[in-house]
Amino acid sequence: MSTGMLFLVVAGVIAIAAIVIYNRLITLRNRFLNGFSQIEVQLQRRYELIPNLVETAKAYLKHENETLLAVTEARNTASQRCAAAARNPQDASLVGELASAEGVLSGAMGRLNVVMESYPDLKADAQMQQLQEELTSTENRVAFARQAYSDAVMQYNIAREQFPAVIIASACSFREADLFEVSEPGMKQAVRVSFA
């Protein structure tokens, strides 16, 4: 085999390997982006449930306006941060701001739950019980979506850091993906919404 022919074979093998690596990185990046969109769907569902919870609680919690306002404001901020992060889930600062806002919302919801424990009529309200069940179900879905997202991010980051993929990743601007890390310890657990 001549030197020219050998060079062409080696160049062809390298080109094919680069294409395979590039396509794998694209696949893994799309998986983690899809994972983030699943988190977004569940968070939006929760953001839609919270105003109903607050409205139902208002009838019973006439002297707890500060707590209800804190929940509403935290929900609005988290919803805005979620929308911003959804536009570009690869932006670490946006994902971090969302995680921080979710931590504040989790804290506000926790305080609301503590306050509502003192109102037996509210705990017995049928609409409140239904909202509790829906919110608990949604919290479980958020946790599941967050886990799936973290797994997809980990696979993508490992793939982009391995040799020779790191060369392709650097040349083609495959940035490192960030986990949806919780900034407040209370958010690492699902919000407790049971009044039983």
Backbone hydrogen bonds, N-H to C=O, Kabsch-Sander energy under -0.5 kcal/mol:
donor,donor_aa,acceptor,acceptor_aa,energy
6,L,2,S,-2.5
7,F,3,T,-2.5
8,L,4,G,-2.0
9,V,5,M,-2.2
10,V,6,L,-2.6
11,A,7,F,-2.6
12,G,8,L,-2.3
13,V,9,V,-2.5
14,I,10,V,-2.5
15,A,11,A,-2.4
16,I,12,G,-2.6
17,A,13,V,-2.5
18,A,14,I,-2.5
19,I,15,A,-2.2
20,V,16,I,-2.4
21,I,17,A,-2.6
22,Y,18,A,-2.7
23,N,19,I,-2.6
24,R,20,V,-2.1
25,L,21,I,-2.4
26,I,22,Y,-2.2
27,T,23,N,-2.3
28,L,24,R,-2.6
29,R,25,L,-2.6
30,N,26,I,-2.5
31,R,27,T,-1.7
32,F,28,L,-2.0
33,L,29,R,-2.3
34,N,30,N,-2.3
35,G,31,R,-2.3
36,F,32,F,-2.0
37,S,33,L,-1.9
38,Q,34,N,-1.8
39,I,35,G,-1.6
40,E,36,F,-2.6
41,V,37,S,-2.2
42,Q,38,Q,-1.8
43,L,39,I,-2.8
44,Q,40,E,-2.8
45,R,41,V,-1.9
46,R,42,Q,-2.0
47,Y,43,L,-2.9
48,E,44,Q,-1.8
49,L,45,R,-1.4
50,I,46,R,-2.1
52,N,48,E,-0.6
53,L,49,L,-2.0
54,V,50,I,-2.8
55,E,51,P,-2.6
56,T,52,N,-2.3
57,A,53,L,-2.3
58,K,54,V,-2.0
59,A,55,E,-0.8
60,Y,57,A,-1.2
61,L,57,A,-2.8
62,K,60,Y,-0.7
64,E,61,L,-1.6
68,L,64,E,-2.0
69,L,65,N,-2.7
70,A,66,E,-2.2
71,V,67,T,-2.1
72,T,68,L,-2.3
73,E,69,L,-2.8
74,A,70,A,-2.4
75,R,71,V,-2.5
76,N,72,T,-2.4
77,T,73,E,-2.4
78,A,74,A,-2.6
79,S,75,R,-2.5
80,Q,76,N,-2.1
81,R,77,T,-2.6
82,C,78,A,-2.4
83,A,79,S,-2.2
84,A,80,Q,-2.1
85,A,81,R,-2.6
86,A,82,C,-2.3
87,R,83,A,-1.2
88,N,84,A,-0.8
88,N,85,A,-0.6
91,D,88,N,-2.1
92,A,90,Q,-0.8
95,V,91,D,-2.0
96,G,92,A,-2.4
97,E,93,S,-2.4
98,L,94,L,-2.1
99,A,95,V,-2.4
100,S,96,G,-2.3
101,A,97,E,-2.5
102,E,98,L,-2.7
103,G,99,A,-1.7
104,V,100,S,-1.9
105,L,101,A,-2.4
106,S,102,E,-2.6
107,G,103,G,-2.0
108,A,104,V,-2.4
109,M,105,L,-2.8
110,G,106,S,-2.2
111,R,107,G,-2.2
112,L,108,A,-2.3
113,N,109,M,-2.5
114,V,110,G,-1.9
115,V,111,R,-2.2
116,M,112,L,-2.8
117,E,113,N,-1.3
118,S,115,V,-1.6
119,Y,116,M,-1.9
123,K,119,Y,-2.0
124,A,120,P,-1.5
125,D,121,D,-0.8
125,D,122,L,-0.8
129,Q,125,D,-2.3
130,Q,126,A,-2.2
131,L,127,Q,-2.4
132,Q,128,M,-2.5
133,E,129,Q,-2.1
134,E,130,Q,-2.4
135,L,131,L,-2.8
136,T,132,Q,-2.6
137,S,133,E,-2.5
138,T,134,E,-2.4
139,E,135,L,-2.6
140,N,136,T,-2.0
141,R,137,S,-2.0
142,V,138,T,-2.7
143,A,139,E,-2.3
144,F,140,N,-2.2
145,A,141,R,-2.9
146,R,142,V,-2.7
147,Q,143,A,-2.0
148,A,144,F,-2.4
149,Y,145,A,-2.4
150,S,146,R,-2.5
151,D,147,Q,-2.3
152,A,148,A,-2.2
153,V,149,Y,-2.7
154,M,150,S,-2.4
155,Q,151,D,-2.3
156,Y,152,A,-2.3
157,N,153,V,-3.0
158,I,154,M,-2.4
159,A,155,Q,-2.3
160,R,156,Y,-2.5
161,E,157,N,-1.1
162,Q,158,I,-1.0
166,V,162,Q,-2.3
167,I,164,P,-1.2
168,I,164,P,-1.1
169,A,165,A,-3.4
170,S,166,V,-2.1
171,A,167,I,-2.3
172,C,168,I,-2.3
173,S,170,S,-0.9
174,F,169,A,-2.9
175,R,173,S,-1.1
181,E,179,L,-1.7
187,M,184,E,-1.8
188,K,184,E,-0.5
188,K,185,P,-1.2
189,Q,186,G,-0.8
193,V,191,V,-0.6
